Amino acid sequence: MMDFRKQLNGIKDSLLKNLTERQQARLIFMGILTIALLSVVIYSNILHAPFVFDDHNSIVDNDTIKNIKASLKRISDSRSPLRQ
């Protein structure tokens, strides 16, 4: 396992050693942007899918998630050590 890691680091160093810091930053940014765009493309079909099983009750009819202040209060009250 360690030999593989050394080889991987060697390849990375040889690929990046000829790039300036700006080019390296741009390469990293482009990689992150590519992953984000692929994620959007891959999961875009699910946005048009109907609710299934308990989604309607758990999301649409759930008043707890519609009011963030009430949700946070409910969470903090349930964790209170003085709760009786």
Contacts in CASP RR format, 6 or more apart in sequence:
PFRMAT RR
TARGET T0000
AUTHOR 0000-0000-0000
METHOD contacts of the structure
MODEL  1
MMDFRKQLNGIKDSLLKNLTERQQARLIFMGILTIALLSVVIYSNILHAP
FVFDDHNSIVDNDTIKNIKASLKRISDSRSPLRQ
16 24 0 8 1.000
16 27 0 8 1.000
19 27 0 8 1.000
51 59 0 8 1.000
51 60 0 8 1.000
59 65 0 8 1.000
63 70 0 8 1.000
64 70 0 8 1.000
64 71 0 8 1.000
64 74 0 8 1.000
65 71 0 8 1.000
77 83 0 8 1.000
END
